[in-house]
Amino acid sequence: MAYATSDDELVSLITRALFTAFLRGAEQWAQLDVTMPQLKVLMLLGLHGSAPVSTLAHQMKVSPPNVTGILDRLEQHDWVRRTSDPNDRRVVRVVLTDDGQRFLAGLEQASATRTRARLAEMDPDDQQALRQGLRALLSVMIAVPDPDDERAMAVAGAHG
């Protein structure tokens, strides 16, 4: 039972640290010309690379026509592009554009800048221990692939 408590505490610490780092960019994100539904679509595409409109609607628990309106606005920013599915031309897939990827990278950078400042306040030995622990965690998370997270693993590999 000691393991469960230890694991629960570790999961809680990791989750809280990541969520706090994520929130560090919130003030900057709030100033962006993007709605929460648009941000959700961008984040789903950032994770998966592309998705059918119907899948986005299902994941967001909205109707396909609602997603269509969101996609129209995202296309105006040149953050997404609709394409035909190569396996089924009746299916419309949504792809994150280079501008969309740069937009998401900017969101990541907003959090990274503040996290970097907090890391600078840590003892170098604690930084090294954190670095080693996070590399080990990432290695284990990537070792057992989740077919739904292929894009996430590719992104994680690029940052490792």
N, CA and C of each residue as an Amber inpcrd file, in Angstrom:
protein
   480
   0.8250000  -1.2070000   0.0000000   0.0000000   0.0000000   0.0000000
   0.8600000   1.2580000   0.0000000   2.0770000   1.1760000   0.4940000
   2.9820000   2.3310000   0.5040000   3.2410000   2.8080000  -0.9210000
   3.3020000   1.8540000  -1.8630000   3.5280000   2.2300000  -3.2560000
   2.3790000   3.0580000  -3.8020000   1.1520000   2.6410000  -3.5040000
  -0.0130000   3.3690000  -4.0050000  -0.0030000   4.8020000  -3.5090000
   0.2740000   4.9880000  -2.2170000   0.3250000   6.3410000  -1.6670000
   1.4510000   7.1290000  -2.3090000   2.6200000   6.5030000  -2.4590000
   3.7620000   7.1610000  -3.0690000   3.4610000   7.5060000  -4.5280000
   2.8710000   6.5510000  -5.2670000   2.5150000   6.7970000  -6.6600000
   1.4700000   7.9020000  -6.7660000   0.4700000   7.8570000  -5.8960000
  -0.5730000   8.8840000  -5.9220000   0.0290000  10.2620000  -5.6780000
   0.9330000  10.3560000  -4.7140000   1.5730000  11.6380000  -4.4260000
   2.4000000  12.1030000  -5.6170000   3.1470000  11.1870000  -6.2300000
   3.9800000  11.5450000  -7.3750000   3.1250000  11.9960000  -8.5500000
   2.0560000  11.2670000  -8.8290000   1.1410000  11.6540000  -9.9110000
   0.5500000  13.0300000  -9.6120000   0.1530000  13.2620000  -8.3770000
  -0.4020000  14.5550000  -7.9910000   0.6200000  15.6760000  -8.1890000
   1.8530000  15.4350000  -7.7850000   2.8960000  16.4520000  -7.9430000
   3.1770000  16.7480000  -9.4190000   3.2760000  15.7120000 -10.2140000
   3.5280000  15.9010000 -11.6490000   2.3700000  16.6590000 -12.2840000
   1.1440000  16.2180000 -11.9850000  -0.0370000  16.8500000 -12.5660000
  -0.1430000  18.3140000 -12.1530000   0.0580000  18.5840000 -10.8790000
  -0.0190000  19.9730000 -10.3900000   1.0720000  20.8300000 -11.0180000
   2.2870000  20.2990000 -11.1450000   3.3860000  21.0700000 -11.7340000
   3.1020000  21.3800000 -13.2020000   2.6320000  20.3790000 -13.9500000
   2.3400000  20.6010000 -15.3640000   1.1780000  21.5700000 -15.5520000
   0.1470000  21.4110000 -14.7370000  -1.0090000  22.2880000 -14.8640000
  -0.6320000  23.7220000 -14.4900000   0.1840000  23.8770000 -13.4590000
   0.6320000  25.2120000 -13.0580000   1.4640000  25.8480000 -14.1720000
   2.3620000  25.0640000 -14.7760000   3.1610000  25.5800000 -15.8910000
   2.2610000  25.9740000 -17.0520000   1.2490000  25.1630000 -17.3200000
   0.2830000  25.4360000 -18.3780000  -0.4390000  26.7580000 -18.1140000
  -0.8410000  26.9600000 -16.8580000  -1.5860000  28.1720000 -16.5040000
  -0.7210000  29.4280000 -16.4960000   0.5870000  29.2650000 -16.3820000
   1.4870000  30.4300000 -16.3220000   1.3390000  31.3440000 -17.5320000
   0.8940000  30.8030000 -18.6420000   0.7130000  31.6380000 -19.8250000
  -0.6960000  32.1720000 -19.9880000  -1.5560000  31.9430000 -19.0050000
  -2.9770000  32.2830000 -19.1470000  -3.2250000  33.7630000 -19.4160000
  -2.4830000  34.6370000 -18.7550000  -2.7100000  36.0680000 -18.9770000
  -2.4270000  36.4450000 -20.4290000  -1.3620000  35.8760000 -20.9680000
  -1.0220000  36.1510000 -22.3630000  -2.0550000  35.5190000 -23.2950000
  -2.5070000  34.3000000 -22.9800000  -3.4840000  33.6290000 -23.8160000
  -4.8100000  34.3780000 -23.8440000  -5.1800000  34.9780000 -22.7230000
  -6.4560000  35.6780000 -22.6290000  -6.5140000  36.8760000 -23.5800000
  -5.3650000  37.3730000 -23.9790000  -5.3100000  38.5330000 -24.8640000
  -5.3660000  38.1550000 -26.3440000  -5.3310000  36.8560000 -26.6340000
  -5.3220000  36.4030000 -28.0140000  -6.7010000  36.4820000 -28.6380000
  -6.7130000  36.5790000 -29.9570000  -7.9640000  36.6250000 -30.7060000
  -8.3990000  35.1990000 -31.0360000  -8.7560000  34.4350000 -29.9680000
  -9.1800000  33.0540000 -30.1450000 -10.1840000  32.7210000 -29.0420000
 -11.2450000  32.0240000 -29.4290000 -12.2530000  31.6290000 -28.4470000
 -11.8550000  30.2820000 -27.8430000 -12.4880000  29.9010000 -26.7610000
 -12.1920000  28.6190000 -26.1280000 -12.4930000  27.4450000 -27.0760000
 -13.6390000  27.4310000 -27.7850000 -13.8620000  26.3270000 -28.7310000
 -12.7860000  26.2640000 -29.8250000 -12.3390000  27.4240000 -30.3060000
 -11.2760000  27.4380000 -31.3100000  -9.9800000  26.8770000 -30.7220000
  -9.6830000  27.2570000 -29.4920000  -8.4820000  26.7580000 -28.8280000
  -8.5560000  25.2450000 -28.6400000  -9.7430000  24.7390000 -28.2970000
  -9.9140000  23.2890000 -28.1400000  -9.6080000  22.5660000 -29.4450000
 -10.1180000  23.0730000 -30.5600000  -9.8460000  22.4570000 -31.8610000
  -8.3490000  22.4950000 -32.1500000  -7.7130000  23.6360000 -31.9070000
  -6.2730000  23.7490000 -32.1620000  -5.4750000  22.7680000 -31.3020000
  -5.8730000  22.6210000 -30.0520000  -5.1620000  21.7020000 -29.1660000
  -5.3630000  20.2490000 -29.6070000  -6.5780000  19.8840000 -30.0080000
  -6.8150000  18.5190000 -30.5050000  -5.9870000  18.2530000 -31.7580000
  -5.9190000  19.2340000 -32.6440000  -5.1150000  19.0600000 -33.8510000
  -3.6270000  19.0690000 -33.5250000  -3.2320000  19.8290000 -32.5230000
  -1.8440000  19.8180000 -32.0850000  -1.4490000  18.4500000 -31.5550000
  -2.3860000  17.7720000 -30.9340000  -2.1380000  16.4350000 -30.4070000
  -2.1230000  15.3840000 -31.5080000  -3.0950000  15.4480000 -32.4160000
  -3.2710000  14.3950000 -33.4090000  -2.7720000  14.7580000 -34.8080000
  -2.4890000  16.0300000 -35.0900000  -2.0340000  16.4410000 -36.4130000
  -3.1730000  16.7680000 -37.3500000  -4.1420000  15.8540000 -37.4340000
  -5.3320000  16.0810000 -38.2540000  -6.4530000  15.2300000 -37.6900000
  -7.6680000  15.5430000 -38.1010000  -8.8240000  14.7720000 -37.6280000
 -10.0060000  15.0470000 -38.5470000 -10.8790000  14.0580000 -38.6910000
 -12.1330000  14.3080000 -39.4140000 -13.0100000  15.2850000 -38.6220000
 -13.8030000  16.0630000 -39.3310000 -14.7200000  17.0050000 -38.6840000
 -15.6110000  16.2670000 -37.6970000 -16.1010000  15.0890000 -38.0810000
 -16.9940000  14.3400000 -37.1950000 -16.3020000  13.9380000 -35.8930000
 -15.0260000  13.6160000 -35.9560000 -14.2740000  13.2510000 -34.7490000
 -14.1050000  14.4560000 -33.8410000 -13.7920000  15.6080000 -34.4220000
 -13.6710000  16.8280000 -33.6170000 -14.9890000  17.1390000 -32.9240000
 -16.0880000  17.0190000 -33.6600000 -17.4090000  17.2840000 -33.0820000
 -17.6760000  16.3250000 -31.9240000 -17.3730000  15.0460000 -32.1270000
 -17.5910000  14.0490000 -31.0790000 -16.7310000  14.3510000 -29.8450000
 -15.4540000  14.6600000 -30.0560000 -14.5640000  14.9200000 -28.9260000
 -14.9590000  16.1750000 -28.1540000 -15.5270000  17.1510000 -28.8560000
 -15.9270000  18.3920000 -28.2020000 -17.3700000  18.3530000 -27.7190000
 -18.0710000  17.2500000 -28.0600000 -19.4740000  17.0740000 -27.6760000
 -20.3700000  18.1960000 -28.2250000 -20.1360000  18.4950000 -29.5140000
 -20.9690000  19.4640000 -30.2280000 -21.3590000  18.8470000 -31.5600000
 -22.2860000  19.4910000 -32.2640000 -22.7200000  18.9790000 -33.5620000
 -21.7010000  19.3690000 -34.6440000 -21.6210000  18.5780000 -35.7280000
 -20.7240000  18.9500000 -36.8290000 -20.9540000  20.3700000 -37.3710000
 -22.2150000  20.8480000 -37.4830000 -22.3800000  22.2310000 -37.9360000
 -21.7240000  23.2570000 -36.9900000 -21.7260000  22.9820000 -35.6830000
 -21.0470000  23.8860000 -34.7520000 -19.5480000  23.9090000 -35.0180000
 -18.9750000  22.7310000 -35.2860000 -17.5460000  22.6630000 -35.5880000
 -17.2460000  23.3940000 -36.8860000 -18.1460000  23.3100000 -37.8520000
 -17.9490000  23.9880000 -39.1330000 -17.7740000  25.4900000 -38.9360000
 -18.5920000  26.0920000 -38.0800000 -18.4580000  27.5230000 -37.7970000
 -17.1270000  27.8500000 -37.1390000 -16.6990000  27.0050000 -36.2250000
 -15.4100000  27.1960000 -35.5540000 -14.2800000  27.1010000 -36.5790000
 -14.3770000  26.0980000 -37.4640000 -13.3460000  25.8940000 -38.4800000
 -13.2930000  27.0570000 -39.4620000 -14.4520000  27.6230000 -39.7900000
 -14.4710000  28.7910000 -40.6840000 -13.6090000  29.9130000 -40.1090000
 -13.7590000  30.1720000 -38.8230000 -12.9890000  31.2520000 -38.1910000
 -11.5040000  30.8950000 -38.0950000 -11.2020000  29.6280000 -37.8270000
  -9.8010000  29.2090000 -37.7640000  -9.1370000  29.2810000 -39.1370000
  -9.9060000  28.9850000 -40.1820000  -9.3670000  29.1060000 -41.5480000
  -9.0970000  30.5660000 -41.9070000  -9.9130000  31.4900000 -41.4050000
  -9.6820000  32.9110000 -41.6600000  -8.3300000  33.3500000 -41.0970000
  -7.9120000  32.7300000 -40.0010000  -6.5950000  33.0210000 -39.4060000
  -5.4810000  32.2190000 -40.0880000  -5.8530000  31.3000000 -40.9810000
  -4.9270000  30.3850000 -41.6460000  -4.2580000  29.4420000 -40.6460000
  -4.9990000  29.0250000 -39.6140000  -4.4780000  28.0970000 -38.6140000
  -4.8390000  26.6560000 -38.9480000  -5.9070000  26.4430000 -39.7260000
  -6.3070000  25.0960000 -40.1370000  -6.6770000  25.1200000 -41.6150000
  -6.7000000  23.8990000 -42.1900000  -7.1150000  23.7280000 -43.5820000
  -7.9570000  22.4520000 -43.6390000  -9.0410000  22.5020000 -44.3860000
  -9.8670000  21.3110000 -44.5870000  -9.3910000  20.6060000 -45.8570000
  -9.2950000  19.2810000 -45.7710000  -8.8570000  18.4860000 -46.9100000
  -9.7390000  17.2500000 -47.0260000  -9.6220000  16.5650000 -48.1440000
 -10.3090000  15.2810000 -48.3120000  -9.4810000  14.2000000 -47.6530000
 -10.1650000  13.2330000 -47.0910000  -9.4800000  12.0780000 -46.5080000
  -9.0120000  11.1900000 -47.6600000  -7.7290000  10.8130000 -47.6810000
  -7.2350000   9.9980000 -48.7990000  -7.8950000   8.6130000 -48.8830000
  -8.4270000   8.1260000 -47.7570000  -9.0580000   6.8050000 -47.7440000
 -10.5550000   6.8530000 -48.0300000 -11.1580000   8.0200000 -47.8550000
 -12.6040000   8.1510000 -48.0680000 -12.8890000   9.6090000 -48.4190000
 -13.0700000   9.8900000 -49.6830000 -13.2100000  11.2750000 -50.1480000
 -14.4790000  11.9530000 -49.6170000 -15.3980000  11.1780000 -49.0320000
 -16.6020000  11.7780000 -48.4350000 -16.2910000  12.4280000 -47.0950000
 -15.1640000  12.0350000 -46.4900000 -14.7820000  12.5250000 -45.1640000
 -13.9280000  13.7770000 -45.3080000 -14.2960000  14.8090000 -44.5650000
 -13.5120000  16.0400000 -44.5430000 -12.5940000  15.9910000 -43.3260000
 -11.2890000  16.0800000 -43.5830000 -10.2890000  16.1050000 -42.5060000
  -9.8360000  17.5450000 -42.3010000  -9.4940000  17.8340000 -41.0730000
  -8.9800000  19.1570000 -40.7260000  -7.5090000  18.9800000 -40.3690000
  -6.6740000  19.8250000 -40.9460000  -5.2340000  19.7480000 -40.7560000
  -4.7420000  21.0660000 -40.1670000  -3.8520000  20.9640000 -39.2190000
  -3.2110000  22.1400000 -38.6500000  -2.2040000  22.6690000 -39.6710000
  -2.2630000  23.9580000 -39.9990000  -1.3140000  24.5550000 -40.9500000
  -0.0220000  24.9320000 -40.2240000   0.9620000  25.3670000 -40.9980000
   2.2110000  25.8450000 -40.3940000   1.9370000  27.0280000 -39.4590000
   1.0320000  27.9320000 -39.8800000   0.6730000  29.0610000 -39.0110000
   0.0000000  28.5690000 -37.7300000  -0.8240000  27.5380000 -37.8440000
  -1.4690000  26.9590000 -36.6660000  -0.4460000  26.3460000 -35.7300000
   0.5480000  25.6640000 -36.2870000   1.6070000  25.0890000 -35.4640000
   2.4130000  26.1970000 -34.7760000   2.6710000  27.2840000 -35.4940000
   3.3920000  28.4130000 -34.8840000   2.5630000  29.0570000 -33.7650000
   1.2480000  29.1220000 -33.9660000   0.3690000  29.6670000 -32.9330000
   0.4680000  28.8350000 -31.6620000   0.3810000  27.5030000 -31.8000000
   0.4880000  26.6250000 -30.6310000   1.8770000  26.7190000 -29.9980000
   2.9020000  26.8360000 -30.8220000   4.2580000  26.9820000 -30.2870000
   4.3740000  28.2690000 -29.4710000   3.6890000  29.3110000 -29.8990000
   3.6780000  30.5630000 -29.1390000   3.0190000  30.3990000 -27.7810000
   1.9450000  29.6060000 -27.7240000   1.2940000  29.3290000 -26.4430000
   2.2400000  28.5590000 -25.5290000   2.9220000  27.5860000 -26.0970000
   3.8820000  26.8010000 -25.3220000   4.9950000  27.7080000 -24.8020000
   5.4530000  28.6160000 -25.6440000   6.5360000  29.5180000 -25.2530000
   6.1190000  30.4450000 -24.1170000   4.8560000  30.8450000 -24.0960000
   4.3720000  31.7120000 -23.0160000   4.5290000  31.0240000 -21.6640000
   4.2280000  29.7370000 -21.6170000   4.3960000  28.9770000 -20.3750000
   5.8690000  28.6910000 -20.1090000   6.6170000  28.3870000 -21.1630000
   8.0280000  28.0270000 -21.0080000   8.8450000  29.1820000 -20.4370000
   8.5500000  30.3890000 -20.8520000   9.3010000  31.5510000 -20.3680000
   9.1610000  31.6960000 -18.8630000   7.9640000  31.5630000 -18.3800000
   7.7510000  31.6870000 -16.9310000   8.3000000  30.4880000 -16.1750000
   8.1880000  29.3100000 -16.7590000   8.7310000  28.1170000 -16.1050000
  10.2520000  28.2170000 -16.0130000  10.8800000  28.6970000 -17.0740000
  12.3330000  28.8690000 -17.0890000  12.7850000  29.7750000 -15.9470000
  12.0420000  30.8320000 -15.6990000  12.3940000  31.7570000 -14.6120000
  12.3090000  31.0500000 -13.2550000  11.3010000  30.1910000 -13.0800000
  11.1650000  29.4770000 -11.8120000  12.2470000  28.4140000 -11.6540000
  12.6270000  27.7610000 -12.7420000  13.7030000  26.7710000 -12.6840000
  15.0220000  27.4180000 -12.2690000  15.2400000  28.6370000 -12.7080000
  16.4730000  29.3500000 -12.3610000  16.5900000  29.5660000 -10.8510000
  15.4580000  29.5500000 -10.1520000  15.4610000  29.7300000  -8.7000000
  15.7350000  28.4200000  -7.9550000  15.7320000  27.2980000  -8.6730000
  15.9600000  25.9930000  -8.0410000  17.4550000  25.7230000  -7.8640000
  17.7670000  24.9410000  -6.8630000  19.1230000  24.4710000  -6.6320000
  19.5520000  23.6180000  -7.8310000  20.8050000  23.7600000  -8.3070000
  21.2600000  22.9800000  -9.4650000  21.1170000  21.4640000  -9.2690000
  21.3260000  20.9610000  -8.0700000  21.1540000  19.5240000  -7.8280000
  19.6930000  19.1180000  -7.9920000  18.7660000  19.9670000  -7.5480000
  17.3430000  19.6850000  -7.7270000  16.9750000  19.7370000  -9.2120000
  17.5620000  20.6680000  -9.9430000  17.3230000  20.7400000 -11.3870000
  17.7690000  19.4450000 -12.0690000  18.9530000  18.9580000 -11.6940000
  19.4730000  17.7350000 -12.3000000  18.5960000  16.5340000 -11.9570000
  18.1450000  16.4430000 -10.7180000  17.2710000  15.3380000 -10.3090000
  15.9470000  15.4010000 -11.0750000  15.4040000  16.5920000 -11.2400000
  14.1610000  16.7650000 -11.9900000  14.3690000  16.3660000 -13.4440000
  15.4540000  16.8160000 -14.0350000  15.7720000  16.4870000 -15.4240000
  15.8380000  14.9620000 -15.5990000  16.5420000  14.3040000 -14.7070000
  16.6950000  12.8460000 -14.7850000  15.3440000  12.1520000 -14.6080000
  14.5590000  12.5900000 -13.6420000  13.2560000  11.9860000 -13.4040000
  12.2940000  12.1880000 -14.5650000  12.2810000  13.3730000 -15.1400000
  11.3730000  13.6420000 -16.2540000  11.7870000  12.8620000 -17.4980000
  13.0880000  12.7200000 -17.7320000  13.5440000  11.8960000 -18.8640000
  13.0890000  10.4480000 -18.6800000  13.2090000   9.9330000 -17.4610000
  12.7870000   8.5580000 -17.1770000  11.2820000   8.4120000 -17.3850000
  10.5050000   9.3680000 -16.9030000   9.0490000   9.3270000 -17.0660000
   8.6790000   9.3700000 -18.5420000   9.2730000  10.2740000 -19.2870000
   8.9790000  10.3910000 -20.7120000   9.3440000   9.1050000 -21.4450000
  10.4570000   8.5120000 -21.0930000  10.8930000   7.2630000 -21.7080000
   9.8610000   6.1570000 -21.4970000   9.3510000   6.0460000 -20.2790000
   8.3440000   5.0160000 -19.9790000   7.0310000   5.3250000 -20.6910000
   6.6500000   6.5830000 -20.7450000   5.3810000   6.9460000 -21.3850000
   5.4280000   6.6750000 -22.8830000   6.5870000   6.8500000 -23.4960000
   6.7230000   6.6230000 -24.9300000   6.8970000   5.1460000 -25.2340000
   7.4560000   4.3750000 -24.2970000   7.7540000   2.9590000 -24.5230000
   6.5010000   2.1340000 -24.7810000   5.3730000   2.5190000 -24.2220000
   4.1190000   1.7990000 -24.4310000   3.1900000   2.7240000 -25.2050000
   3.2510000   2.6230000 -26.5420000   2.4910000   3.5730000 -27.3590000
   0.9820000   3.4500000 -27.1790000   0.3450000   4.5790000 -27.1670000
  -1.1150000   4.6640000 -27.1760000  -1.4880000   5.0740000 -28.5990000
  -2.2120000   4.2410000 -29.3420000  -2.5050000   4.5530000 -30.7460000
  -3.2190000   5.8860000 -30.9300000  -3.9080000   6.3720000 -29.9120000
  -4.5980000   7.6580000 -30.0210000  -3.6440000   8.8310000 -29.8420000
  -2.4200000   8.5650000 -29.3620000  -1.4910000   9.6490000 -29.0550000
  -0.2270000   9.6240000 -29.9140000  -0.3100000   9.1150000 -31.1520000
   0.8660000   9.0590000 -32.0100000   1.4740000  10.4510000 -32.1960000
   0.6300000  11.4390000 -32.4320000   1.1140000  12.8030000 -32.6530000
   1.7690000  13.3400000 -31.3770000   1.1780000  13.0590000 -30.2060000
   1.7380000  13.5320000 -28.9440000   3.1230000  12.9530000 -28.7300000
   3.3050000  11.6880000 -29.0730000   4.6190000  11.0730000 -28.8880000
   5.6330000  11.6770000 -29.8470000   5.1970000  12.0020000 -31.0640000
   6.1010000  12.6460000 -32.0180000   6.5250000  14.0070000 -31.4890000
   5.5790000  14.7480000 -30.9160000   5.8840000  16.0520000 -30.3350000
   6.8270000  15.8880000 -29.1440000   6.5490000  14.9080000 -28.2830000
   7.3940000  14.6710000 -27.1250000   8.8050000  14.3180000 -27.5600000
   8.9420000  13.5230000 -28.6150000  10.2560000  13.1600000 -29.1190000
  11.0080000  14.3730000 -29.6290000  10.3070000  15.3170000 -30.2330000
  10.9440000  16.5270000 -30.7510000  11.4450000  17.4260000 -29.6320000
  10.8100000  17.3450000 -28.4680000  11.2150000  18.1950000 -27.3360000
  12.2060000  17.5090000 -26.4260000  12.4770000  16.2270000 -26.6120000
  13.3450000  15.4610000 -25.7400000  14.7480000  15.6010000 -26.0550000
